[in-house]
Amino acid sequence: GTIETLNQNNQEIIKKLSGNSIRSEKYEENYRREAASQMLINLNVIINQQREIETSLAFCKLGITHPSIIPLKALESELEKIMRENHNIKMFNNTIEYELNSKVVCSLDNDQIVYIVKLPVFTDTKHKLYLLQPVPIIRGTEYVTIIPQNRFILVDKYYNINYSTNKICYKTNHNQYYCNREQLCKGTAKCSQNIIKNNSLSDCQFTKILIEDPYVSQIPETGHIIVTTLNESIIEDKRPEGNILTRVKGTWIIQPSLDEISVNNIPIQNIKLIKGTLRVPLIPSEEISKLKTHPLELNLKDYASIPKIDEHWPFLLSSDINVDNDYLHLVISPLYIIIIIT
C-alpha cells in the first residue's frame, strides 16, 4: 500500500545519503545529515497524514463521525457558529452527543476528499413518549395477546397522537429522548389510539400465540419481568436476609430489583433497578369498552402486592418511560458541515 511504499522510499533515501556522506567533506556531511533528518520528518508527516485519511475513510464508510474527520475543537467551533447564525433552532449542549448522533458521508472530487457531516437540530415541540408492551394472558388453555402496530407512541400536550415508531428514540445523558423524523410514522393504529385516548379495546384484535410454559420475558426499556404460566410456578427472590418463595399462576408483572430472581430454579439475568410505574388499563370484562387507568407501584419487597393480570385484563401496558417532565424532543431536519481535504 501507500504507507509501505513511503517507508521503502524512506529507507532508500537514508541509505544513499549515508553512502554519500562518507565520501564528502565534513561540512557537506553535516549538511546532508540535516537534509536527511528534515526529509525523515517530512516523510513521517506524510505517513501520519495518510494514516489519518485511511482512518477517516474507514469511519466514513460506517457513517460515523470521528476526530480523524473533524477534530473535537473544530466541531465545537462549527456548533458555536451554527448557534450564532440560527437563533430559531435548538442544539445539544454536549458536543459528545453530536459525535454519537451525527452522520457522515464522503465522496471523491478529482484530487479532493469531501466529507459531509449531518448534525441533528430540533425545535421546542415536545411530546410524551408511550411504550405499548404486549403481555400474554391465558384464556382457557390458550395464550392470547394484542400486538401493537408500533410500540412507541408520541402524544402532544393536546393529547393528539402525531407519530409512532417501532424503534426507541435516542436517550441523552440528561434523560431526554430525541426522535429522528425519518424513523417516525405519521399517526398510529386505531387500537393504540383508543387505548391511550379512550381507554378502550374496541378496535383491538386478540392474537393467539404459542409460547412455552412458563413464559418469562423482560421488557427491555423498563426492566420489568413478565411471567405467564398455565401451571403453577415458583418465583424465588434471593435476598441477604433470606430467600422468598412465591407460588404463581396466570400472568404476573414483577418490578426489577438488585436481588437475584429465578422462576422454577431458572435465574433471570440482566435485571436492572428501574424507578417509575407502569400504567395498566383495567377492565372487569371484555364487553365493557370504558377502562380505568391507574398507576401501579410494582414493588418486589412484598410478593403479595405484585399485580396479577387475569383473563379479563387487556394486554397492553402503557408507560411513561421518559424522565424529563415526561417529555421528549422531536428532531427535525439535519444541518450539514462540509469538510474538504485536498
TORKOLSE-286985 format. One record per residue (C-alpha): x, y, z; residue in three letters; residue number from 1. Coordinates in steps of 0.001 Angstrom, whole numbers. Example, Ala and Ser with C-alpha at 12.3 -4.5 7.8 and 13.67 -1.06 7.14 Angstrom:
<pts>
<pt <12300 -4500 7800> 'ALA' 1>
<pt <13670 -1060 7140> 'SER' 2>
</pts>
This chain:
<pts>
<pt <0 0 0> 'GLY' 1>
<pt <925 3683 25> 'THR' 2>
<pt <2347 3617 3540> 'ILE' 3>
<pt <4602 637 2753> 'GLU' 4>
<pt <5892 2395 -407> 'THR' 5>
<pt <6687 5575 1531> 'LEU' 6>
<pt <8551 3569 4165> 'ASN' 7>
<pt <10569 1777 1473> 'GLN' 8>
<pt <11469 5048 -251> 'ASN' 9>
<pt <12404 6476 3116> 'ASN' 10>
<pt <14927 3688 3710> 'GLN' 11>
<pt <16429 4159 213> 'GLU' 12>
<pt <16971 7872 843> 'ILE' 13>
<pt <18708 7172 4150> 'ILE' 14>
<pt <20971 4553 2516> 'LYS' 15>
<pt <22018 6834 -350> 'LYS' 16>
<pt <22626 9851 1854> 'LEU' 17>
<pt <24641 7754 4300> 'SER' 18>
<pt <26867 6498 1463> 'GLY' 19>
<pt <27461 9973 44> 'ASN' 20>
<pt <28294 11461 3434> 'SER' 21>
<pt <31291 9132 3841> 'ILE' 22>
<pt <32877 10458 608> 'ARG' 23>
<pt <32051 14124 1183> 'SER' 24>
<pt <33828 16837 3050> 'GLU' 25>
<pt <32962 17427 6699> 'LYS' 26>
<pt <30692 20455 6122> 'TYR' 27>
<pt <28865 18672 3314> 'GLU' 28>
<pt <28430 15677 5570> 'GLU' 29>
<pt <26691 17799 8217> 'ASN' 30>
<pt <24525 19445 5584> 'TYR' 31>
<pt <23443 16131 4143> 'ARG' 32>
<pt <22630 14758 7584> 'ARG' 33>
<pt <20476 17769 8351> 'GLU' 34>
<pt <18768 17428 4989> 'ALA' 35>
<pt <18165 13731 5574> 'ALA' 36>
<pt <16759 14443 9034> 'SER' 37>
<pt <14376 17012 7603> 'GLN' 38>
<pt <13297 14617 4877> 'MET' 39>
<pt <12581 11985 7506> 'LEU' 40>
<pt <10412 14442 9421> 'ILE' 41>
<pt <8510 15352 6259> 'ASN' 42>
<pt <8013 11735 5314> 'LEU' 43>
<pt <6695 10904 8786> 'ASN' 44>
<pt <4231 13770 8489> 'VAL' 45>
<pt <3058 12387 5144> 'ILE' 46>
<pt <2770 8873 6565> 'ILE' 47>
<pt <767 10081 9573> 'ASN' 48>
<pt <-1491 12134 7312> 'GLN' 49>
<pt <-2009 9112 5089> 'GLN' 50>
<pt <-2992 7029 8099> 'ARG' 51>
<pt <-5421 9743 9240> 'GLU' 52>
<pt <-7044 9781 5805> 'ILE' 53>
<pt <-7334 5988 5740> 'GLU' 54>
<pt <-8863 6045 9245> 'THR' 55>
<pt <-11310 8805 8306> 'SER' 56>
<pt <-12420 6932 5176> 'LEU' 57>
<pt <-12977 3764 7217> 'ALA' 58>
<pt <-15236 5626 9669> 'PHE' 59>
<pt <-16941 7463 6817> 'CYS' 60>
<pt <-17933 4144 5246> 'LYS' 61>
<pt <-19619 3306 8566> 'LEU' 62>
<pt <-21302 6729 8652> 'GLY' 63>
<pt <-19615 7550 11982> 'ILE' 64>
<pt <-18207 10971 12862> 'THR' 65>
<pt <-14649 10572 14146> 'HIS' 66>
<pt <-11882 13022 15205> 'PRO' 67>
<pt <-9942 11954 12102> 'SER' 68>
<pt <-12770 13542 10050> 'ILE' 69>
<pt <-13349 16623 12195> 'ILE' 70>
<pt <-11409 17230 15430> 'PRO' 71>
<pt <-13401 17914 18577> 'LEU' 72>
<pt <-12283 21562 18763> 'LYS' 73>
<pt <-13269 22138 15140> 'ALA' 74>
<pt <-16666 20525 15762> 'LEU' 75>
<pt <-17238 22749 18795> 'GLU' 76>
<pt <-16317 25802 16714> 'SER' 77>
<pt <-18778 24829 13970> 'GLU' 78>
<pt <-21554 24248 16509> 'LEU' 79>
<pt <-20984 27666 18071> 'GLU' 80>
<pt <-21120 29237 14605> 'LYS' 81>
<pt <-24404 27492 13797> 'ILE' 82>
<pt <-25930 28664 17077> 'MET' 83>
<pt <-24877 32268 16416> 'ARG' 84>
<pt <-26317 32281 12898> 'GLU' 85>
<pt <-29550 30344 13638> 'ASN' 86>
<pt <-31440 31598 16680> 'HIS' 87>
<pt <-34646 29683 15935> 'ASN' 88>
<pt <-33217 26179 16364> 'ILE' 89>
<pt <-32095 24172 19378> 'LYS' 90>
<pt <-28994 22021 19664> 'MET' 91>
<pt <-27384 19651 22153> 'PHE' 92>
<pt <-25360 21322 24887> 'ASN' 93>
<pt <-22865 18469 24944> 'ASN' 94>
<pt <-20526 18039 21963> 'THR' 95>
<pt <-20239 14313 22691> 'ILE' 96>
<pt <-23955 13939 21865> 'GLU' 97>
<pt <-23174 15120 18338> 'TYR' 98>
<pt <-20348 12643 17972> 'GLU' 99>
<pt <-22868 9912 18842> 'LEU' 100>
<pt <-25779 11204 16734> 'ASN' 101>
<pt <-24238 12882 13700> 'SER' 102>
<pt <-23909 11078 10386> 'LYS' 103>
<pt <-21192 11475 7784> 'VAL' 104>
<pt <-20882 10713 4074> 'VAL' 105>
<pt <-17840 11216 1863> 'CYS' 106>
<pt <-17001 11400 -1828> 'SER' 107>
<pt <-14006 11904 -4125> 'LEU' 108>
<pt <-13873 15011 -6322> 'ASP' 109>
<pt <-10756 14902 -8533> 'ASN' 110>
<pt <-7915 15332 -6013> 'ASP' 111>
<pt <-10190 16205 -3089> 'GLN' 112>
<pt <-11960 14124 -450> 'ILE' 113>
<pt <-15242 15750 597> 'VAL' 114>
<pt <-16817 14865 3953> 'TYR' 115>
<pt <-20403 15941 4666> 'ILE' 116>
<pt <-21300 15784 8365> 'VAL' 117>
<pt <-25029 15812 9192> 'LYS' 118>
<pt <-25836 17345 12562> 'LEU' 119>
<pt <-29273 16925 14198> 'PRO' 120>
<pt <-31148 20039 15314> 'VAL' 121>
<pt <-34534 20227 17000> 'PHE' 122>
<pt <-37383 22538 17908> 'THR' 123>
<pt <-39176 23135 21185> 'ASP' 124>
<pt <-42050 20881 20114> 'THR' 125>
<pt <-42416 18284 22873> 'LYS' 126>
<pt <-44320 15017 23111> 'HIS' 127>
<pt <-44979 12366 25702> 'LYS' 128>
<pt <-43423 9047 24813> 'LEU' 129>
<pt <-45518 5918 25480> 'TYR' 130>
<pt <-44414 2308 25304> 'LEU' 131>
<pt <-47012 -307 24321> 'LEU' 132>
<pt <-45882 -3714 25510> 'GLN' 133>
<pt <-47704 -6948 24547> 'PRO' 134>
<pt <-48403 -9127 27580> 'VAL' 135>
<pt <-49593 -12719 27031> 'PRO' 136>
<pt <-52507 -13941 29133> 'ILE' 137>
<pt <-54247 -17276 29467> 'ILE' 138>
<pt <-57701 -17796 28004> 'ARG' 139>
<pt <-58820 -21315 28773> 'GLY' 140>
<pt <-55872 -23437 27692> 'THR' 141>
<pt <-54543 -20945 25134> 'GLU' 142>
<pt <-52320 -17879 25243> 'TYR' 143>
<pt <-53544 -14663 23617> 'VAL' 144>
<pt <-52272 -11096 23417> 'THR' 145>
<pt <-52603 -7852 21483> 'ILE' 146>
<pt <-49688 -6996 19190> 'ILE' 147>
<pt <-49362 -3228 18573> 'PRO' 148>
<pt <-48515 -1969 15110> 'GLN' 149>
<pt <-45884 340 16631> 'ASN' 150>
<pt <-44543 1 20169> 'ARG' 151>
<pt <-43721 3675 20769> 'PHE' 152>
<pt <-46384 6373 20583> 'ILE' 153>
<pt <-45775 10141 20657> 'LEU' 154>
<pt <-48556 12236 22198> 'VAL' 155>
<pt <-48503 16050 22215> 'ASP' 156>
<pt <-49716 18338 25014> 'LYS' 157>
<pt <-53214 18450 23458> 'TYR' 158>
<pt <-53366 14632 23664> 'TYR' 159>
<pt <-53088 14254 19900> 'ASN' 160>
<pt <-51213 11195 18662> 'ILE' 161>
<pt <-48960 12566 15933> 'ASN' 162>
<pt <-46299 9916 15448> 'TYR' 163>
<pt <-45411 6320 16246> 'SER' 164>
<pt <-42358 4149 15741> 'THR' 165>
<pt <-41002 684 16454> 'ASN' 166>
<pt <-37523 1998 17235> 'LYS' 167>
<pt <-36754 3588 20585> 'ILE' 168>
<pt <-35618 7201 20288> 'CYS' 169>
<pt <-32103 8191 21322> 'TYR' 170>
<pt <-31729 8827 25055> 'LYS' 171>
<pt <-29228 11510 26077> 'THR' 172>
<pt <-27144 11709 29219> 'ASN' 173>
<pt <-29742 14164 30542> 'HIS' 174>
<pt <-32553 11560 30382> 'ASN' 175>
<pt <-34263 13111 27391> 'GLN' 176>
<pt <-35395 11319 24242> 'TYR' 177>
<pt <-34738 12663 20756> 'TYR' 178>
<pt <-36538 11116 17790> 'CYS' 179>
<pt <-35403 11338 14195> 'ASN' 180>
<pt <-38277 12206 11872> 'ARG' 181>
<pt <-37003 9665 9351> 'GLU' 182>
<pt <-37844 6794 11729> 'GLN' 183>
<pt <-41334 8062 12665> 'LEU' 184>
<pt <-44645 7008 11138> 'CYS' 185>
<pt <-47444 9544 10849> 'LYS' 186>
<pt <-50227 8666 13308> 'GLY' 187>
<pt <-50853 5172 14648> 'THR' 188>
<pt <-53368 2315 14524> 'ALA' 189>
<pt <-56881 2800 15953> 'LYS' 190>
<pt <-56249 156 18606> 'CYS' 191>
<pt <-53331 2094 20077> 'SER' 192>
<pt <-55208 5388 19799> 'GLN' 193>
<pt <-58232 4066 21677> 'ASN' 194>
<pt <-56141 2533 24447> 'ILE' 195>
<pt <-54260 5776 25098> 'ILE' 196>
<pt <-57017 8328 24424> 'LYS' 197>
<pt <-60226 6486 25331> 'ASN' 198>
<pt <-59087 3522 27477> 'ASN' 199>
<pt <-60928 1286 25035> 'SER' 200>
<pt <-60125 -2043 23375> 'LEU' 201>
<pt <-62942 -1784 20820> 'SER' 202>
<pt <-60616 -1661 17789> 'ASP' 203>
<pt <-58054 -4168 19057> 'CYS' 204>
<pt <-57556 -7660 17688> 'GLN' 205>
<pt <-56636 -10522 20006> 'PHE' 206>
<pt <-53984 -12851 18634> 'THR' 207>
<pt <-53412 -16457 19650> 'LYS' 208>
<pt <-49744 -17164 20353> 'ILE' 209>
<pt <-47704 -20295 21015> 'LEU' 210>
<pt <-45272 -19947 23915> 'ILE' 211>
<pt <-43580 -22274 26347> 'GLU' 212>
<pt <-44926 -22695 29848> 'ASP' 213>
<pt <-43828 -20905 31917> 'PRO' 214>
<pt <-43247 -17885 29694> 'TYR' 215>
<pt <-40673 -15469 31147> 'VAL' 216>
<pt <-39727 -12243 29395> 'SER' 217>
<pt <-38203 -8904 30299> 'GLN' 218>
<pt <-39342 -5532 28953> 'ILE' 219>
<pt <-36036 -4130 27616> 'PRO' 220>
<pt <-36934 -475 28069> 'GLU' 221>
<pt <-38052 -720 31715> 'THR' 222>
<pt <-36568 -3972 33008> 'GLY' 223>
<pt <-39917 -5278 34305> 'HIS' 224>
<pt <-40343 -9043 34173> 'ILE' 225>
<pt <-43404 -10735 32679> 'ILE' 226>
<pt <-44215 -14237 33916> 'VAL' 227>
<pt <-47104 -16180 32352> 'THR' 228>
<pt <-47781 -19731 33457> 'THR' 229>
<pt <-50698 -22078 32870> 'LEU' 230>
<pt <-49446 -24417 35569> 'ASN' 231>
<pt <-48298 -23315 38990> 'GLU' 232>
<pt <-44727 -21993 39048> 'SER' 233>
<pt <-42432 -20859 41840> 'ILE' 234>
<pt <-40747 -17440 41839> 'ILE' 235>
<pt <-37738 -17222 44138> 'GLU' 236>
<pt <-36320 -13911 45338> 'ASP' 237>
<pt <-32837 -14441 46792> 'LYS' 238>
<pt <-32005 -11805 49413> 'ARG' 239>
<pt <-29242 -11447 52008> 'PRO' 240>
<pt <-31771 -11801 54833> 'GLU' 241>
<pt <-33267 -14961 53306> 'GLY' 242>
<pt <-34980 -16280 50198> 'ASN' 243>
<pt <-38674 -15671 49469> 'ILE' 244>
<pt <-40662 -18291 47545> 'LEU' 245>
<pt <-43981 -17407 45901> 'THR' 246>
<pt <-46307 -19748 44005> 'ARG' 247>
<pt <-47857 -18067 40955> 'VAL' 248>
<pt <-50319 -18948 38223> 'LYS' 249>
<pt <-51566 -16789 35350> 'GLY' 250>
<pt <-49764 -13615 34257> 'THR' 251>
<pt <-47651 -11580 36673> 'TRP' 252>
<pt <-45572 -8426 36296> 'ILE' 253>
<pt <-42539 -8124 38557> 'ILE' 254>
<pt <-40588 -4932 39077> 'GLN' 255>
<pt <-36834 -5326 38549> 'PRO' 256>
<pt <-34614 -5491 41590> 'SER' 257>
<pt <-30977 -5835 42541> 'LEU' 258>
<pt <-31877 -9195 44079> 'ASP' 259>
<pt <-31382 -12430 42163> 'GLU' 260>
<pt <-34705 -13755 40888> 'ILE' 261>
<pt <-35455 -17179 39439> 'SER' 262>
<pt <-38528 -18916 38041> 'VAL' 263>
<pt <-38669 -22673 38685> 'ASN' 264>
<pt <-34971 -22552 39657> 'ASN' 265>
<pt <-34011 -20850 36365> 'ILE' 266>
<pt <-32249 -17493 37057> 'PRO' 267>
<pt <-33460 -14378 35272> 'ILE' 268>
<pt <-30364 -12481 34135> 'GLN' 269>
<pt <-29629 -8803 33474> 'ASN' 270>
<pt <-32204 -7367 35853> 'ILE' 271>
<pt <-31710 -3653 36435> 'LYS' 272>
<pt <-33221 -1375 39035> 'LEU' 273>
<pt <-35737 874 37278> 'ILE' 274>
<pt <-37596 3684 39020> 'LYS' 275>
<pt <-41131 4537 37936> 'GLY' 276>
<pt <-44525 2978 37430> 'THR' 277>
<pt <-46419 1204 34699> 'LEU' 278>
<pt <-49877 2362 33724> 'ARG' 279>
<pt <-52062 -710 33390> 'VAL' 280>
<pt <-55593 -251 31965> 'PRO' 281>
<pt <-58010 -2392 34000> 'LEU' 282>
<pt <-61458 -3599 32908> 'ILE' 283>
<pt <-63791 -6043 34688> 'PRO' 284>
<pt <-64779 -7767 31430> 'SER' 285>
<pt <-64028 -7666 27713> 'GLU' 286>
<pt <-67520 -6378 26892> 'GLU' 287>
<pt <-67004 -3082 28742> 'ILE' 288>
<pt <-65333 -525 26481> 'SER' 289>
<pt <-64507 2150 29064> 'LYS' 290>
<pt <-61388 1420 31092> 'LEU' 291>
<pt <-59957 2871 34263> 'LYS' 292>
<pt <-56248 3594 34042> 'THR' 293>
<pt <-54218 3859 37203> 'HIS' 294>
<pt <-50508 3678 38082> 'PRO' 295>
<pt <-49306 583 39895> 'LEU' 296>
<pt <-46347 560 42253> 'GLU' 297>
<pt <-44760 -2742 41308> 'LEU' 298>
<pt <-42756 -3474 44437> 'ASN' 299>
<pt <-40770 -6682 44794> 'LEU' 300>
<pt <-40376 -6378 48561> 'LYS' 301>
<pt <-43794 -7904 49131> 'ASP' 302>
<pt <-44947 -10535 46646> 'TYR' 303>
<pt <-48492 -10187 47914> 'ALA' 304>
<pt <-48611 -6728 46314> 'SER' 305>
<pt <-47440 -7891 42890> 'ILE' 306>
<pt <-50333 -7324 40474> 'PRO' 307>
<pt <-51729 -10377 38778> 'LYS' 308>
<pt <-53325 -9992 35352> 'ILE' 309>
<pt <-56324 -12284 34999> 'ASP' 310>
<pt <-58074 -13232 31775> 'GLU' 311>
<pt <-60225 -10093 31775> 'HIS' 312>
<pt <-57354 -7623 31722> 'TRP' 313>
<pt <-56177 -6014 28485> 'PRO' 314>
<pt <-52774 -6964 27285> 'PHE' 315>
<pt <-51073 -3661 26602> 'LEU' 316>
<pt <-49052 -1706 29121> 'LEU' 317>
<pt <-48578 2000 28513> 'SER' 318>
<pt <-45640 3502 30335> 'SER' 319>
<pt <-44169 6978 30511> 'ASP' 320>
<pt <-40529 5998 30173> 'ILE' 321>
<pt <-39075 9439 29593> 'ASN' 322>
<pt <-37826 11188 32698> 'VAL' 323>
<pt <-37535 14900 31905> 'ASP' 324>
<pt <-41021 16132 32812> 'ASN' 325>
<pt <-42445 13161 30890> 'ASP' 326>
<pt <-41463 14799 27622> 'TYR' 327>
<pt <-39123 14144 24742> 'LEU' 328>
<pt <-37768 16348 21985> 'HIS' 329>
<pt <-38545 15720 18336> 'LEU' 330>
<pt <-35569 16002 15995> 'VAL' 331>
<pt <-36148 17850 12715> 'ILE' 332>
<pt <-34094 18096 9530> 'SER' 333>
<pt <-30298 17964 9965> 'PRO' 334>
<pt <-27731 20659 9257> 'LEU' 335>
<pt <-24627 19946 7241> 'TYR' 336>
<pt <-20923 20630 7742> 'ILE' 337>
<pt <-18839 20103 4622> 'ILE' 338>
<pt <-15146 19315 5101> 'ILE' 339>
<pt <-12823 19197 2112> 'ILE' 340>
<pt <-9357 17623 2257> 'ILE' 341>
<pt <-7095 18454 -678> 'THR' 342>
</pts>
